[in-house]
Amino acid sequence: MRKKGEELNHYFAEHPKSKMRLGIIHTHLRGIHFEFLTASGVFSKKRVDLGTRLLIESMVLPQEGCVLDIGCGYGAVGIAAATVNPNLRVIMVDVNERAVRLARQNAEKNYVSNVEVRRGYLYEPVKDLVFNCVLSNPPVSAGMEIVKAIISEAPEHMASKALFQMVVKSKIGGKRLLMVFEEAFGNIEVLERKSGYRVLMSKKQLS
């Protein structure tokens, strides 16, 4: 398992080493137009990837409360959630300083004011908060232990009846991740599946 603070030359790195090359994405998500600034050293810089798109199109959001986008990248999931329901408070977290900077710029670019972006490792930046919904397109390239930690540590930061939703490649993790979901929440369902991806959802039981 890679440890916190380790310099990794991919999008889970705290300080990406790749030369900064900016790009811009124009796309429609849930029938709404978005414009995202992207860069090298950040996941899926040329387009909103299929997994992220499936999560956004199928995610179940609360009517009110606080939502976490963990591993937010340049911010597509969290910004979409905040746009779909302006009554939500959306917190976006990433360890990658370049991603955090982009996510903040993209919130402004898409005129979203009900978001906050924090930088740090997994749930450390939000240990002061309790969430009504947690969303994640996890950094699989960082290793399966990181993905498992995102799942297993989530209930500690969730309110009763809060929903945890994660998109995964159907061929990656498979039964192992289903077991992690079951161990963490005691329940799991496949919210959506398409193009080799699945959106898995669990509900936190009553405390």
Secondary structure by P-SEA (a helix, b strand, c coil): cccccccccccccccccccccccccccccccbbbbbbbbccccccccccaaaaaaaaccccccccbbbbccccccaaaaaaaaaccccbbbbbbccaaaaaaaaaaaaaaccccbbbbbcccccccccccccbbbbcccccccaaaaaaaaaaccccccccbbbbbbbcccccaaaaaaaaaaaccccccccccccbbbbbbbbccc
